Amino acid sequence: MKKIVLAVLLLLCSAVAGHATVLTFEDLPGGQSAIPNGYGGFTWNTASTIGSINKSEQPGSGYEVGTIGNISVYNWFGNSPSNIALAGPGTFTFNGAQFTSAWYDQTLQFFGYNGSTLVDTSSVYSITTTSPSWIELDWSGITTLQIASTYYHWDMDNFTFNEGSAPVPEPATVLLLGVGLAGLGLLRRRAKN
């Protein structure tokens, strides 16, 4: 009986828990081209353009250091701020990403918005051209992530997020589960007698 209850609870937990999505950008063309809006479920090009780049395109710049595979993304023309907004309805959790500076060391600061309301502000992070930095924020309930830089290029890879929040079970589902568990309890009781 304990095994059945444990199996049911594990099944419910796995159905409710969100799984992180990691955008590696390896399916983008590189070539310093704009990321198409809708890619990965986000709008990439609003206040400034975010493009994809191949790590071999600008040797000695920092891009090759920050790129995990062959392709990463960057703030085109070094523009700041850059916005990454959820393309559809709902919210997302920004877990984190790997950042490296290109050409010059600099600082980044992050802002999380839900609609037009600022809900999260990060510390200021220093990034260099010589080694990547994993910046983890774990911000939930945002619709837009804004990245402000000191007007130099940054390189980003492994953008990690969860879409939405964990779904809340409907009352009918919870009731059905409760009735099922009660039924299993009664069967166990009868089996003992």
Stockholm file with secondary structure:
# STOCKHOLM 1.0

chainA/1-193         MKKIVLAVLLLLCSAVAGHATVLTFEDLPGGQSAIPNGYGGFTWNTASTIGSINKSEQPGSGYEVGTIGNISVYNWFGNSPSNIALAGPGTFTFNGAQFTSAWYDQTLQFFGYNGSTLVDTSSVYSITTTSPSWIELDWSGITTLQIASTYYHWDMDNFTFNEGSAPVPEPATVLLLGVGLAGLGLLRRRAKN
#=GR chainA/1-193 SS CHHHHHHHHHHHHHHHSCCCEEECCTTSCCTTEECCTTGGGEECCSSSCEEEEETTSSTTSSHHHHCSSSEEEEEGGGCSCEEEEESSSSCEEEEEEEEEEESSCEEEEEEEEETTEEEEEEEEEEECSSSCEEEEEEEEEESEEEEEESSSEEEEEEEEEEESCCCCCCHHHHHHHHHHHHHHHHHHHHHHC
#=GC SS_cons         CHHHHHHHHHHHHHHHSCCCEEECCTTSCCTTEECCTTGGGEECCSSSCEEEEETTSSTTSSHHHHCSSSEEEEEGGGCSCEEEEESSSSCEEEEEEEEEEESSCEEEEEEEEETTEEEEEEEEEEECSSSCEEEEEEEEEESEEEEEESSSEEEEEEEEEEESCCCCCCHHHHHHHHHHHHHHHHHHHHHHC
//
